[in-house]
């Protein structure tokens, strides 16, 4: 190890010595000038999966078979309930026209 003491002294001088000269002690700091335009901002995040408007199911000719079957089943249930109500009303002698609002005026 040639000149070990000289190398250690040089390293300590660089470590604890004065800086490179860009900042001098006693000099007044220069005021920073702000740019006249606002800094450019990053664009907003957009998901690649949502770049289009949602699809309207009525515009598409494709129909999910389970949805059509469910709607058909609900309509059959409604018809069954109506039929049952009419049968029960006839069985108990209830005239349904009297219970409908405005039916007496139309019938008279």
C-alpha positions in Angstrom: 0.0 0.0 0.0 1.9 2.9 -1.3 1.4 6.3 0.4 -1.5 5.1 2.6 -1.4 8.2 4.9 -1.6 10.5 1.9 -4.6 8.7 0.5 -6.5 8.7 3.8 -5.8 12.4 4.3 -7.0 13.2 0.7 -10.2 11.1 1.2 -10.9 12.9 4.6 -10.3 16.2 2.9 -12.8 15.5 0.2 -15.3 14.2 2.7 -15.1 17.1 5.2 -13.6 19.8 3.1 -15.3 22.7 1.4 -17.7 22.0 -1.5 -17.1 22.4 -5.2 -17.5 26.2 -5.1 -21.0 26.5 -6.5 -22.3 27.6 -3.1 -20.0 30.1 -1.4 -20.4 31.2 2.2 -21.6 34.8 2.7 -23.1 35.3 -0.8 -26.8 36.2 -1.0 -28.9 33.5 -2.5 -30.4 34.3 -5.9 -34.2 34.5 -6.0 -35.7 31.7 -8.0 -37.7 32.7 -10.9 -40.8 30.8 -11.6 -41.7 29.8 -15.1 -44.5 31.8 -16.7 -46.5 28.7 -17.7 -47.7 26.0 -15.4 -45.8 22.8 -15.4 -47.1 20.1 -17.6 -49.3 17.6 -15.7 -49.6 13.9 -16.3 -52.7 12.8 -18.1 -55.5 11.3 -16.1 -55.6 7.6 -15.8 -58.1 5.9 -18.0 -58.8 2.2 -17.9 -58.4 0.4 -21.2 -61.6 -1.5 -20.4 -63.8 1.5 -20.2 -63.0 3.6 -23.2 -66.4 3.2 -24.8 -70.0 3.8 -23.6 -71.8 0.9 -22.1 -73.7 -1.2 -24.6 -77.5 -1.0 -24.7 -79.1 -4.4 -24.6 -82.0 -3.2 -26.8 -79.7 -2.3 -29.6 -78.3 -5.8 -29.8 -80.1 -8.7 -31.4 -78.4 -11.1 -29.1 -80.6 -12.2 -26.2 -79.4 -14.2 -23.3 -81.5 -17.4 -23.2 -81.7 -17.5 -19.4 -83.0 -14.0 -19.3 -85.8 -14.7 -21.9 -86.7 -17.9 -20.0 -86.9 -15.9 -16.7 -89.1 -13.2 -18.3 -91.4 -15.9 -19.8 -91.7 -17.6 -16.4 -92.5 -14.4 -14.6 -95.2 -13.6 -17.2 -96.7 -17.1 -16.8 -96.8 -16.6 -13.0 -98.6 -13.2 -13.4 -101.2 -14.8 -15.7 -101.7 -17.6 -13.2 -102.2 -15.2 -10.3 -104.7 -13.2 -12.4 -106.6 -16.4 -13.3 -106.7 -17.5 -9.7 -107.9 -14.0 -8.6 -110.7 -14.1 -11.1 -111.8 -17.7 -10.2 -111.8 -16.8 -6.4 -113.7 -13.6 -7.1 -116.3 -15.5 -9.2 -116.5 -18.2 -6.5 -117.2 -15.7 -3.7 -119.6 -13.7 -5.9 -117.5 -10.5 -6.1 -118.2 -8.3 -9.1 -114.8 -7.0 -10.0 -116.2 -4.2 -12.2 -117.4 -2.3 -9.1 -114.0 -2.3 -7.5 -112.2 -0.8 -10.5 -112.0 3.0 -10.2 -114.2 4.6 -12.8 -115.8 1.4 -13.9 -119.4 2.4 -12.7 -119.2 5.6 -14.8 -118.2 3.8 -17.9 -120.8 1.0 -17.3 -123.6 3.5 -16.8 
